[in-house]
Amino acid sequence: MSSRFYILLVFISCVFAACGTNSNVSETVIPHEISIALQKTMCFGTCPSYNFKAFSDGSACLTVGRFAEDVMGRSLDQGNYTGSVAFTDIERIIAIANSLNYFELSEKYDDDMLMDLPAAISRITGHTVFNRYDGPNLDELYTEIEKLMASTDWTADPDTER
């Protein structure tokens, strides 16, 4: 047999041996799941655009797009931000979603033939609703999420324009 075959055999043996090694990493994993998210997409006009996520550990992130100052009640430069939210605020918003029968809604309300309509894409504890056309009125839910966004102390990521 050729030396290439033996080298290949040794390499494959090393790969399998490395895969079977035990590590000292704890097997307890705390999931970092999205509890609440709301994204508003752009339109050809002055529709506010942003993407907000609050995670199960209380951390939050926000990507600010165009015209978001009306929603935020303050001016944040376009870019990425991090912050934290209280669990009581997350629970309150989930309760509002329950009262609106959010978890029974379809995943998509849209008409692909229509153009220049902004979308509101929400996610509450694993259920996503894409709401662009002829969907349910979720303004109460969106307003509460936007209030949470506005009251959060945001820290700009280093790549955020100033």
Secondary structure, DSSP 4 states (H G I P E B T S, - for coil): --HHHHHHHHHHHHHHHHHT------S------EEEEEEE---SSS---EEEEEETTSEEEEEE-TTTHHHHTS---SEEEEEE--HHHHHHHHHHHHHTTGGGS-SEE--TT--S---EEEEETTEEEEESSS----HHHHHHHHHHHHHS--EE-TTS--
